Amino acid sequence: MAALNQPPLRSRPGTGQKEDRMKLNNLAKAVVLGLAVFVATGAFASNKGSLHVTEAVEVSGQQIPAGDYTIRWEGTGANVELSVMQGKKELAKTTAKEVQLEQAPSYDTAIVNHSSGKASVSEIRFAGKKTALDIGGSDRASMSDSSK
């Protein structure tokens, strides 16, 4: 009968609320950290595409031998920084301007200008994208359309 004299078992008041607040605090910190990492990586992300050239070409005066390359660029509009990469090695770097195309090409293409006696890339178009990169000015892009 001694068991009848014991007070009923109860949890201590307020302990569940404190644990819930701590869990919510930790969750909020994790979400904020995750968002910060996501935003930071998005801010430094660059666009990239691939390109195959069948002859040695120049990109803003820098000689690029025939082969397969990755084109990386950052920026938009008239302020684009373009890099020609082979693996992790940067072979050429130049400025470019985004140009809108009426139709997205089916494959990656380099518009090569031979008018100076040298093969120089004047525009790069990427498969499935309606945006091309004009290297060296809008008058070259007009000439390259007629040489296709």
DSSP file (Angstrom, degrees, kcal/mol; ACC not computed):
  #  RESIDUE AA STRUCTURE BP1 BP2  ACC     N-H-->O    O-->H-N    N-H-->O    O-->H-N    TCO  KAPPA ALPHA  PHI   PSI    X-CA   Y-CA   Z-CA
    1    1 A M    >         0   0    0      0, 0.0     3,-1.1     0, 0.0     4,-0.5   0.000 360.0 360.0 360.0  -6.9    0.0    0.0    0.0
    2    2 A A  G >   +     0   0    0      1,-0.3     3,-1.0     2,-0.2     4,-0.4   0.791 360.0  67.5 -64.9 -26.3    3.0    2.3    0.1
    3    3 A A  G >  S+     0   0    0      1,-0.3     3,-0.9     2,-0.2    -1,-0.3   0.784  90.8  61.9 -66.2 -26.6    2.6    2.7   -3.6
    4    4 A L  G <  S+     0   0    0     -3,-1.1    -1,-0.3     1,-0.2    -2,-0.2   0.747  97.9  57.6 -71.0 -23.0   -0.6    4.6   -3.1
    5    5 A N  G <  S+     0   0    0     -3,-1.0    -1,-0.2    -4,-0.5    -2,-0.2   0.556  84.6  99.7 -85.8  -7.9    1.1    7.3   -1.1
    6    6 A Q  S <  S-     0   0    0     -3,-0.9     3,-0.1    -4,-0.4    -3,-0.0  -0.538  80.0-112.0 -79.8 144.0    3.6    8.2   -4.0
    7    7 A P        -     0   0    0      0, 0.0    -1,-0.1     0, 0.0     3,-0.1  -0.392  43.3 -91.8 -70.2 153.4    2.8   11.3   -6.1
    8    8 A P        -     0   0    0      0, 0.0     2,-0.4     0, 0.0     0, 0.0  -0.309  45.8-101.2 -64.8 149.7    1.9   10.5   -9.7
    9    9 A L        +     0   0    0     -3,-0.1     2,-0.3     0, 0.0    -3,-0.0  -0.582  51.5 166.6 -74.6 127.6    4.9   10.5  -12.2
   10   10 A R        -     0   0    0     -2,-0.4     2,-0.2    -3,-0.1     0, 0.0  -0.972  36.7-111.3-137.0 151.9    5.0   13.8  -14.2
   11   11 A S        -     0   0    0     -2,-0.3     3,-0.1     1,-0.1     0, 0.0  -0.515  47.4 -92.4 -78.4 155.1    7.6   15.3  -16.4
   12   12 A R    >   -     0   0    0     -2,-0.2     3,-1.3     1,-0.1     4,-0.4  -0.445  49.8-103.1 -66.9 137.6    9.4   18.4  -15.1
   13   13 A P  T 3  S+     0   0    0      0, 0.0    -1,-0.1     0, 0.0    -3,-0.0  -0.390  98.8  11.2 -65.1 136.0    7.6   21.5  -16.4
   14   14 A G  T 3> S+     0   0    0     -2,-0.1     4,-1.7    -3,-0.1     5,-0.1   0.238  91.6 107.2  88.8 -12.6    9.3   23.3  -19.2
   15   15 A T  H <> S+     0   0    0     -3,-1.3     4,-1.8     1,-0.2     5,-0.2   0.887  79.8  50.1 -70.8 -36.3   11.9   20.7  -20.2
   16   16 A G  H  > S+     0   0    0     -4,-0.4     4,-2.1     1,-0.2    -1,-0.2   0.868 109.1  52.3 -67.4 -36.2   10.2   19.7  -23.4
   17   17 A Q  H  > S+     0   0    0      2,-0.2     4,-2.3     1,-0.2    -1,-0.2   0.891 107.7  51.0 -67.8 -39.5    9.9   23.3  -24.5
   18   18 A K  H  X S+     0   0    0     -4,-1.7     4,-2.1     2,-0.2    -2,-0.2   0.916 111.1  47.8 -65.6 -42.9   13.6   24.0  -24.0
   19   19 A E  H  X S+     0   0    0     -4,-1.8     4,-2.4     2,-0.2    -1,-0.2   0.896 111.2  51.4 -63.9 -40.5   14.6   20.9  -26.1
   20   20 A D  H  X S+     0   0    0     -4,-2.1     4,-2.4     1,-0.2    -2,-0.2   0.906 109.7  49.6 -63.5 -41.3   12.2   21.9  -28.8
   21   21 A R  H  X S+     0   0    0     -4,-2.3     4,-2.5     2,-0.2    -1,-0.2   0.892 110.6  50.1 -64.4 -39.3   13.7   25.4  -28.9
   22   22 A M  H  X S+     0   0    0     -4,-2.1     4,-2.5     2,-0.2    -2,-0.2   0.912 111.4  48.2 -65.5 -42.6   17.2   24.0  -29.2
   23   23 A K  H  X S+     0   0    0     -4,-2.4     4,-2.4     2,-0.2    -2,-0.2   0.916 112.7  48.5 -63.4 -42.6   16.2   21.6  -32.0
   24   24 A L  H  X S+     0   0    0     -4,-2.4     4,-2.5     2,-0.2    -2,-0.2   0.894 110.9  51.3 -65.1 -40.3   14.5   24.5  -33.8
   25   25 A N  H  X S+     0   0    0     -4,-2.5     4,-2.3     2,-0.2    -2,-0.2   0.930 111.3  47.0 -60.8 -46.8   17.6   26.7  -33.3
   26   26 A N  H  X S+     0   0    0     -4,-2.5     4,-2.2     2,-0.2    -2,-0.2   0.893 112.6  49.9 -63.6 -40.3   19.9   24.0  -34.7
   27   27 A L  H  X S+     0   0    0     -4,-2.4     4,-2.3     2,-0.2    -1,-0.2   0.917 110.6  49.7 -63.9 -43.7   17.6   23.5  -37.7
   28   28 A A  H  X S+     0   0    0     -4,-2.5     4,-2.4     1,-0.2    -2,-0.2   0.904 110.4  50.4 -62.7 -41.6   17.5   27.2  -38.4
   29   29 A K  H  X S+     0   0    0     -4,-2.3     4,-2.4     1,-0.2    -1,-0.2   0.907 110.6  49.6 -62.7 -42.1   21.3   27.4  -38.2
   30   30 A A  H  X S+     0   0    0     -4,-2.2     4,-2.5     2,-0.2    -2,-0.2   0.897 111.4  48.6 -65.0 -40.5   21.6   24.5  -40.7
   31   31 A V  H  X S+     0   0    0     -4,-2.3     4,-2.5     2,-0.2    -2,-0.2   0.924 112.3  48.1 -65.9 -44.4   19.2   26.1  -43.1
   32   32 A V  H  X S+     0   0    0     -4,-2.4     4,-2.2     2,-0.2    -2,-0.2   0.916 113.3  48.0 -62.7 -43.7   20.9   29.4  -43.0
   33   33 A L  H  X S+     0   0    0     -4,-2.4     4,-2.2     2,-0.2    -2,-0.2   0.919 111.7  50.2 -63.0 -44.3   24.3   27.8  -43.5
   34   34 A G  H  X S+     0   0    0     -4,-2.5     4,-2.3     1,-0.2    -2,-0.2   0.911 111.4  48.0 -60.9 -43.7   23.0   25.7  -46.4
   35   35 A L  H  X S+     0   0    0     -4,-2.5     4,-2.7     2,-0.2     5,-0.2   0.890 109.5  53.4 -64.8 -39.2   21.5   28.8  -48.1
   36   36 A A  H  X S+     0   0    0     -4,-2.2     4,-2.3     2,-0.2    -2,-0.2   0.917 111.0  45.9 -62.8 -43.0   24.8   30.7  -47.7
   37   37 A V  H  X S+     0   0    0     -4,-2.2     4,-2.3     2,-0.2     5,-0.2   0.915 113.1  50.5 -65.1 -42.9   26.7   27.9  -49.3
   38   38 A F  H  X S+     0   0    0     -4,-2.3     4,-1.8     1,-0.2    -2,-0.2   0.921 113.4  44.5 -61.9 -45.9   24.2   27.7  -52.2
   39   39 A V  H  X S+     0   0    0     -4,-2.7     4,-1.9     2,-0.2    -1,-0.2   0.899 112.4  52.5 -67.0 -40.9   24.2   31.4  -52.8
   40   40 A A  H  X S+     0   0    0     -4,-2.3     4,-1.1    -5,-0.2    -2,-0.2   0.910 111.1  45.6 -64.0 -42.8   28.0   31.6  -52.6
   41   41 A T  H  < S+     0   0    0     -4,-2.3     4,-0.4     1,-0.2    -1,-0.2   0.854 111.9  52.8 -70.8 -32.6   28.5   28.8  -55.2
   42   42 A G  H >< S+     0   0    0     -4,-1.8     3,-0.6    -5,-0.2    -1,-0.2   0.842 104.3  56.4 -68.6 -32.8   25.9   30.3  -57.5
   43   43 A A  H 3< S+     0   0    0     -4,-1.9    -1,-0.2     1,-0.2    -2,-0.2   0.809 114.1  38.5 -69.1 -29.4   27.6   33.7  -57.4
   44   44 A F  T 3< S+     0   0    0     -4,-1.1    -1,-0.2    -3,-0.2    -2,-0.2   0.359  88.8 119.6-103.4   4.8   30.9   32.2  -58.6
   45   45 A A    <   -     0   0    0     -3,-0.6     2,-0.3    -4,-0.4    -3,-0.0  -0.407  46.1-159.1 -70.7 145.3   29.5   29.8  -61.1
   46   46 A S        -     0   0    0     28,-0.1     2,-0.2    -2,-0.1    28,-0.2  -0.863  17.5-113.5-121.4 160.1   30.4   30.2  -64.7
   47   47 A N  E     -A   73   0A   0     26,-2.6    26,-2.3    -2,-0.3     2,-0.3  -0.576  36.2-174.0 -84.9 153.6   28.8   29.0  -67.9
   48   48 A K  E     +A   72   0A   0     24,-0.2     2,-0.3    -2,-0.2    24,-0.2  -0.998  14.0 169.5-149.9 154.8   30.6   26.4  -70.0
   49   49 A G  E     -A   71   0A   0     22,-2.3    22,-3.3    -2,-0.3     2,-0.3  -0.926  30.1-111.1-150.3 171.1   30.3   24.6  -73.3
   50   50 A S  E     -A   70   0A   0     -2,-0.3     2,-0.3    20,-0.2    20,-0.2  -0.782  25.7-170.9-111.9 157.9   32.4   22.4  -75.4
   51   51 A L  E     -A   69   0A   0     18,-2.6    18,-3.2    -2,-0.3     2,-0.5  -0.989  11.2-161.8-150.0 135.7   34.1   23.1  -78.8
   52   52 A H  E     -A   68   0A   0     -2,-0.3     2,-0.4    16,-0.2    16,-0.2  -0.982  11.5-169.1-117.2 123.3   35.9   21.0  -81.4
   53   53 A V  E     -A   67   0A   0     14,-2.6    14,-1.9    -2,-0.5     4,-0.1  -0.941  13.3-161.5-114.2 138.1   38.1   22.8  -83.9
   54   54 A T  S    S+     0   0    0     -2,-0.4     2,-0.3    12,-0.2    12,-0.2   0.495  75.6  36.5 -96.0  -5.7   39.5   21.0  -86.9
   55   55 A E  S    S-     0   0    0     10,-0.1     2,-0.2    12,-0.1    12,-0.2  -0.947  97.3 -85.8-139.9 160.7   42.2   23.5  -87.7
   56   56 A A        +     0   0    0     -2,-0.3     2,-0.3    10,-0.1    63,-0.2  -0.500  55.8 179.0 -65.6 133.8   44.6   25.7  -85.8
   57   57 A V  E     -D   64   0B   0      7,-2.8     7,-3.7    -2,-0.2     2,-0.4  -0.877  25.8-122.9-133.7 164.4   42.8   29.0  -85.0
   58   58 A E  E     -De  63 120B   0     61,-2.2    63,-2.8    -2,-0.3     2,-0.5  -0.903  11.5-163.1-108.3 141.1   43.4   32.2  -83.1
   59   59 A V  E >  S-D   62   0B   0      3,-2.4     3,-1.5    -2,-0.4    34,-0.2  -0.944  84.0 -28.3-121.0 106.2   41.3   33.5  -80.3
   60   60 A S  T 3  S-     0   0    0     -2,-0.5    33,-0.1    61,-0.4    -1,-0.1   0.900 128.5 -45.9  50.7  46.6   42.2   37.2  -79.9
   61   61 A G  T 3  S+     0   0    0      1,-0.2     2,-0.6    31,-0.0    -1,-0.3   0.392 113.1 119.4  83.8  -2.9   45.7   36.7  -81.2
   62   62 A Q  E <   -D   59   0B   0     -3,-1.5    -3,-2.4    31,-0.0     2,-0.2  -0.866  64.7-125.7-101.0 122.7   46.3   33.5  -79.1
   63   63 A Q  E     -D   58   0B   0     -2,-0.6    -5,-0.2    -5,-0.2    57,-0.1  -0.458  25.5-173.2 -73.0 130.3   47.1   30.4  -81.2
   64   64 A I  E     -D   57   0B   0     -7,-3.7    -7,-2.8    -2,-0.2     3,-0.1  -0.985  17.1-138.2-123.7 118.7   44.9   27.4  -80.4
   65   65 A P        -     0   0    0      0, 0.0   -12,-0.2     0, 0.0   -10,-0.1  -0.287  39.3 -78.8 -71.3 162.7   45.8   24.1  -82.2
   66   66 A A  S    S+     0   0    0    -12,-0.2     2,-0.3   -14,-0.1   -12,-0.2  -0.301  85.8  86.0 -56.8 142.6   43.1   21.8  -83.6
   67   67 A G  E    S-A   53   0A   0    -14,-1.9   -14,-2.6   -12,-0.2     2,-0.4  -0.968  77.6 -49.4 156.3-170.0   41.4   19.7  -80.9
   68   68 A D  E     +A   52   0A   0     -2,-0.3     2,-0.3   -16,-0.2   -16,-0.2  -0.843  53.7 174.1-103.4 135.0   38.6   19.6  -78.2
   69   69 A Y  E     -A   51   0A   0    -18,-3.2   -18,-2.6    -2,-0.4     2,-0.5  -0.917  30.3-129.5-137.8 159.6   38.2   22.4  -75.8
   70   70 A T  E     -AB  50  85A   0     15,-2.7    15,-3.4    -2,-0.3     2,-0.6  -0.953  21.3-152.0-107.8 131.4   36.0   23.6  -73.0
   71   71 A I  E     -AB  49  84A   0    -22,-3.3   -22,-2.3    -2,-0.5     2,-0.4  -0.915  14.9-174.6-103.7 124.5   34.8   27.2  -73.3
   72   72 A R  E     +AB  48  83A   0     11,-2.5    11,-3.1    -2,-0.6     2,-0.3  -0.940   5.0 176.2-117.5 141.2   34.0   28.9  -69.9
   73   73 A W  E     -AB  47  82A   0    -26,-2.3   -26,-2.6    -2,-0.4     2,-0.4  -0.999  15.0-164.3-146.6 150.9   32.6   32.3  -69.6
   74   74 A E  E     + B   0  81A   0      7,-1.9     7,-2.8    -2,-0.3     2,-0.1  -0.977  53.6  34.0-130.0 143.5   31.4   34.7  -66.9
   75   75 A G        -     0   0    0     -2,-0.4     2,-0.3     5,-0.2     5,-0.2  -0.361  66.4-111.4 105.4 174.4   29.2   37.7  -67.2
   76   76 A T    >   +     0   0    0      3,-0.5     3,-1.9    -2,-0.1     2,-0.1  -0.901  67.7   6.4-140.5 167.6   26.4   38.8  -69.5
   77   77 A G  T 3  S-     0   0    0     -2,-0.3    21,-3.2     1,-0.3     3,-0.2  -0.347 128.3 -16.2  63.5-130.2   25.7   41.3  -72.2
   78   78 A A  T 3  S+     0   0    0     19,-0.2     2,-0.6     1,-0.2    -1,-0.3   0.459 127.3  74.6 -87.9  -2.0   28.7   43.2  -73.4
   79   79 A N    <   +     0   0    0     -3,-1.9    -3,-0.5    16,-0.1     2,-0.5  -0.586  60.9 142.8-113.9  68.8   30.8   42.2  -70.3
   80   80 A V  E     - C   0  96A   0     16,-1.7    16,-2.3    -2,-0.6     2,-0.6  -0.926  37.0-154.6-113.0 130.6   31.7   38.6  -70.8
   81   81 A E  E     -BC  74  95A   0     -7,-2.8    -7,-1.9    -2,-0.5     2,-0.4  -0.923  20.6-166.2-100.8 118.9   35.1   37.1  -69.8
   82   82 A L  E     -BC  73  94A   0     12,-3.1    12,-2.5    -2,-0.6     2,-0.4  -0.877   8.5-171.4-113.1 136.8   35.8   34.0  -72.0
   83   83 A S  E     -BC  72  93A   0    -11,-3.1   -11,-2.5    -2,-0.4     2,-0.6  -0.989  16.4-146.5-127.9 137.1   38.4   31.3  -71.4
   84   84 A V  E     -BC  71  92A   0      8,-2.8     7,-3.0    -2,-0.4     8,-1.3  -0.918  29.0-170.7-100.2 118.8   39.4   28.5  -73.7
   85   85 A M  E     -BC  70  90A   0    -15,-3.4   -15,-2.7    -2,-0.6     2,-0.5  -0.858  25.9-168.3-116.1 144.1   40.4   25.5  -71.6
   86   86 A Q  E >  S- C   0  89A   0      3,-2.7     3,-1.7    -2,-0.4     2,-0.4  -0.918  79.6 -45.6-126.1 104.2   42.0   22.2  -72.3
   87   87 A G  T 3  S-     0   0    0     -2,-0.5   -17,-0.1     1,-0.2    -2,-0.0  -0.622 122.5 -28.1  68.1-127.8   41.5   20.2  -69.2
   88   88 A K  T 3  S+     0   0    0     -2,-0.4     2,-0.5    -3,-0.1    -1,-0.2   0.438 117.7 102.5 -96.1  -1.3   42.5   22.5  -66.3
   89   89 A K  E <   -C   86   0A   0     -3,-1.7    -3,-2.7     1,-0.0     2,-0.7  -0.714  66.6-140.9 -89.9 127.7   44.9   24.5  -68.5
   90   90 A E  E     +C   85   0A   0     -2,-0.5    -5,-0.2    -5,-0.2     3,-0.1  -0.776  21.9 176.9 -86.6 118.1   43.7   27.9  -69.8
   91   91 A L  E     +     0   0A   0     -7,-3.0     2,-0.3    -2,-0.7    -6,-0.2   0.778  65.7   6.8 -92.2 -30.4   45.0   28.3  -73.3
   92   92 A A  E     -C   84   0A   0     -8,-1.3    -8,-2.8     2,-0.0     2,-0.4  -0.995  56.9-167.6-152.8 149.1   43.4   31.7  -74.2
   93   93 A K  E     +C   83   0A   0     -2,-0.3     2,-0.3   -10,-0.2   -10,-0.2  -0.998  22.7 144.1-140.0 136.6   41.4   34.4  -72.4
   94   94 A T  E     -C   82   0A   0    -12,-2.5   -12,-3.1    -2,-0.4     2,-0.3  -0.936  44.6 -96.1-156.6 175.6   39.5   37.3  -74.0
   95   95 A T  E     +C   81   0A   0     -2,-0.3    41,-0.3   -14,-0.2     2,-0.3  -0.742  40.7 175.0 -99.9 154.5   36.5   39.4  -73.7
   96   96 A A  E     -C   80   0A   0    -16,-2.3   -16,-1.7    -2,-0.3     2,-0.4  -0.889  24.0-126.9-147.9 175.7   33.3   38.7  -75.6
   97   97 A K  E     -F  134   0B   0     37,-2.0    37,-3.4    -2,-0.3   -19,-0.2  -0.996  25.8-117.5-132.7 136.1   29.7   40.0  -76.0
   98   98 A E  E     -F  133   0B   0    -21,-3.2     2,-0.4    -2,-0.4    35,-0.2  -0.539  30.7-168.2 -71.8 137.3   26.5   37.9  -75.8
   99   99 A V  E     -F  132   0B   0     33,-2.6    33,-3.1    -2,-0.2     2,-0.4  -0.996  17.6-129.7-128.2 132.7   24.6   37.9  -79.1
  100  100 A Q  E     -F  131   0B   0     -2,-0.4     2,-0.3    31,-0.2    31,-0.2  -0.668  21.2-153.1 -83.7 134.2   21.0   36.5  -79.3
  101  101 A L        -     0   0    0     29,-3.7     3,-0.1    -2,-0.4    29,-0.0  -0.768  18.0-133.9-103.3 151.1   20.3   34.0  -82.1
  102  102 A E  S    S+     0   0    0     -2,-0.3     2,-0.4     1,-0.2    -1,-0.1   0.859  93.9  21.1 -68.8 -35.3   17.0   33.5  -83.8
  103  103 A Q  S    S-     0   0    0     26,-0.1    -1,-0.2    27,-0.0    26,-0.1  -0.995  84.0-115.5-138.1 140.3   17.3   29.7  -83.5
  104  104 A A        -     0   0    0     -2,-0.4    26,-0.2    24,-0.1    23,-0.1  -0.573  38.1-119.9 -73.0 132.1   19.4   27.5  -81.3
  105  105 A P        -     0   0    0      0, 0.0    23,-2.9     0, 0.0    24,-0.2  -0.304   9.0-130.1 -70.2 158.8   22.0   25.5  -83.2
  106  106 A S  S    S+     0   0    0     21,-0.2     2,-0.3    22,-0.1    21,-0.1   0.683  87.6  18.8 -81.1 -19.6   22.0   21.7  -83.1
  107  107 A Y  S    S-     0   0    0     19,-0.1     2,-0.1    20,-0.1    21,-0.1  -0.955  94.4 -81.5-147.3 163.2   25.7   21.5  -82.3
  108  108 A D        -     0   0    0     -2,-0.3     2,-0.4    18,-0.1    18,-0.2  -0.454  52.6-175.7 -68.2 137.9   28.6   23.6  -81.0
  109  109 A T  E     -G  125   0B   0     16,-2.8    16,-3.2    -2,-0.1     2,-0.5  -0.996  24.4-154.3-141.7 140.7   30.1   25.8  -83.6
  110  110 A A  E     -G  124   0B   0     -2,-0.4     2,-0.7    14,-0.2    14,-0.2  -0.977  18.3-142.9-110.4 126.5   33.0   28.2  -84.0
  111  111 A I  E     -G  123   0B   0     12,-3.2    11,-3.1    -2,-0.5    12,-1.2  -0.812  22.6-159.0 -86.8 117.4   32.6   30.9  -86.7
  112  112 A V  E     -G  121   0B   0     -2,-0.7     2,-0.5     9,-0.2     9,-0.2  -0.869   7.2-151.7-107.6 129.2   36.0   31.3  -88.2
  113  113 A N  E     +G  120   0B   0      7,-3.4     7,-2.2    -2,-0.5     3,-0.2  -0.876  17.0 174.8-100.5 122.0   37.1   34.4  -90.1
  114  114 A H    >   +     0   0    0     -2,-0.5     3,-1.9     5,-0.2    -1,-0.1   0.306  50.1 105.8-105.6   7.1   39.8   33.9  -92.7
  115  115 A S  T 3  S+     0   0    0      1,-0.3    -1,-0.1     2,-0.1     4,-0.1   0.762  78.0  51.9 -64.3 -26.9   39.7   37.4  -94.2
  116  116 A S  T 3  S-     0   0    0      2,-0.5    -1,-0.3    -3,-0.2     3,-0.1   0.420 121.2-103.4 -88.3   2.5   43.1   38.4  -92.5
  117  117 A G  S <  S+     0   0    0     -3,-1.9     2,-0.3     1,-0.3    -2,-0.1   0.279  99.1  87.8  90.9 -10.8   44.9   35.4  -93.9
  118  118 A K  S    S-     0   0    0     -5,-0.1     2,-0.9     2,-0.0    -2,-0.5  -0.900  85.3-114.4-117.8 149.7   44.7   33.7  -90.5
  119  119 A A        +     0   0    0     -2,-0.3   -61,-2.2   -63,-0.2     2,-0.4  -0.746  45.3 172.1 -83.1 109.1   41.9   31.6  -89.1
  120  120 A S  E     -eG  58 113B   0     -7,-2.2    -7,-3.4    -2,-0.9     2,-0.4  -0.971  34.0-121.1-124.8 137.8   40.5   33.5  -86.2
  121  121 A V  E     + G   0 112B   0    -63,-2.8   -61,-0.4    -2,-0.4    -9,-0.2  -0.587  32.2 170.0 -75.3 125.4   37.4   32.7  -84.2
  122  122 A S  E     +     0   0B   0    -11,-3.1    13,-2.6    -2,-0.4     2,-0.3   0.612  65.8  12.6-109.3 -18.6   34.9   35.5  -84.3
  123  123 A E  E     -HG 134 111B   0    -12,-1.2   -12,-3.2    11,-0.2     2,-0.4  -0.984  57.0-153.8-157.6 146.6   31.9   33.8  -82.7
  124  124 A I  E     -HG 133 110B   0      9,-2.2     9,-2.7    -2,-0.3     2,-0.4  -0.993  13.1-168.9-125.3 128.5   31.1   30.7  -80.7
  125  125 A R  E     -HG 132 109B   0    -16,-3.2   -16,-2.8    -2,-0.4     2,-0.4  -0.914   9.9-145.8-117.3 144.0   27.7   29.1  -80.7
  126  126 A F    >   -     0   0    0      5,-0.6     3,-2.1    -2,-0.4   -18,-0.1  -0.896  26.4-100.0-117.0 139.1   26.5   26.4  -78.4
  127  127 A A  T 3  S+     0   0    0     -2,-0.4   -21,-0.2     1,-0.3   -19,-0.1  -0.262 105.4   5.6 -55.3 129.7   24.1   23.5  -79.1
  128  128 A G  T 3  S+     0   0    0    -23,-2.9     2,-0.4     1,-0.2    -1,-0.3   0.462 105.4 110.1  78.3   1.4   20.6   24.2  -77.8
  129  129 A K    <   -     0   0    0     -3,-2.1    -3,-0.3   -24,-0.2    -1,-0.2  -0.918  56.3-155.8-114.6 136.5   21.4   27.8  -76.7
  130  130 A K  S    S+     0   0    0     -2,-0.4   -29,-3.7   -26,-0.2     2,-0.5   0.301  76.2  84.6 -88.0   9.4   20.0   30.9  -78.4
  131  131 A T  E     -F  100   0B   0    -31,-0.2    -5,-0.6    -5,-0.1     2,-0.3  -0.951  57.6-175.4-114.6 130.7   22.9   32.9  -77.1
  132  132 A A  E     -FH  99 125B   0    -33,-3.1   -33,-2.6    -2,-0.5     2,-0.6  -0.754  25.3-120.9-114.8 166.6   26.3   33.0  -78.9
  133  133 A L  E     -FH  98 124B   0     -9,-2.7    -9,-2.2    -2,-0.3     2,-0.6  -0.950  20.6-154.8-113.0 117.0   29.5   34.7  -77.8
  134  134 A D  E     -FH  97 123B   0    -37,-3.4   -37,-2.0    -2,-0.6     2,-0.7  -0.799   6.7-159.9 -92.6 122.2   30.8   37.3  -80.2
  135  135 A I  S    S+     0   0    0    -13,-2.6   -39,-0.2    -2,-0.6   -75,-0.1  -0.899  70.9   2.9-106.1 109.8   34.6   37.8  -80.0
  136  136 A G  S    S-     0   0    0     -2,-0.7    -1,-0.2   -41,-0.3     2,-0.1   0.475 118.8 -38.1 103.1   1.3   35.9   41.1  -81.4
  137  137 A G     >  -     0   0    0    -15,-0.2     4,-1.0     1,-0.1     3,-0.4  -0.363  55.3 -91.9 128.9 155.5   32.8   43.1  -82.5
  138  138 A S  H  > S+     0   0    0      1,-0.2     4,-1.6     2,-0.2     5,-0.1   0.762 114.2  64.4 -73.6 -26.4   29.4   43.0  -84.1
  139  139 A D  H  > S+     0   0    0      1,-0.2     4,-1.7     2,-0.2    -1,-0.2   0.858 101.5  51.7 -67.5 -32.4   30.7   43.7  -87.6
  140  140 A R  H  > S+     0   0    0     -3,-0.4     4,-2.5     2,-0.2    -1,-0.2   0.887 105.4  55.0 -66.6 -38.4   32.6   40.3  -87.5
  141  141 A A  H  X S+     0   0    0     -4,-1.0     4,-1.5     1,-0.2    -2,-0.2   0.892 107.2  50.4 -63.9 -37.9   29.4   38.5  -86.5
  142  142 A S  H  X S+     0   0    0     -4,-1.6     4,-0.9     1,-0.2    -1,-0.2   0.910 111.4  48.1 -65.2 -41.6   27.6   39.9  -89.5
  143  143 A M  H  X S+     0   0    0     -4,-1.7     4,-1.0     1,-0.2     3,-0.5   0.881 107.9  55.5 -65.9 -37.5   30.4   38.8  -91.8
  144  144 A S  H  < S+     0   0    0     -4,-2.5     4,-0.4     1,-0.2     3,-0.3   0.834  98.9  60.9 -69.0 -30.0   30.5   35.3  -90.3
  145  145 A D  H >< S+     0   0    0     -4,-1.5     3,-0.7     1,-0.2    -1,-0.2   0.875 106.3  46.7 -63.0 -35.2   26.8   34.7  -91.0
  146  146 A S  H 3< S+     0   0    0     -4,-0.9    -1,-0.2    -3,-0.5    -2,-0.2   0.710 107.9  56.6 -79.7 -18.6   27.4   35.1  -94.7
  147  147 A S  T 3<        0   0    0     -4,-1.0    -1,-0.2    -3,-0.3    -2,-0.2   0.440 360.0 360.0 -90.9   1.4   30.4   32.8  -94.7
  148  148 A K    <         0   0    0     -3,-0.7    -1,-0.2    -4,-0.4    -2,-0.1   0.481 360.0 360.0 -64.3 360.0   28.5   29.9  -93.1
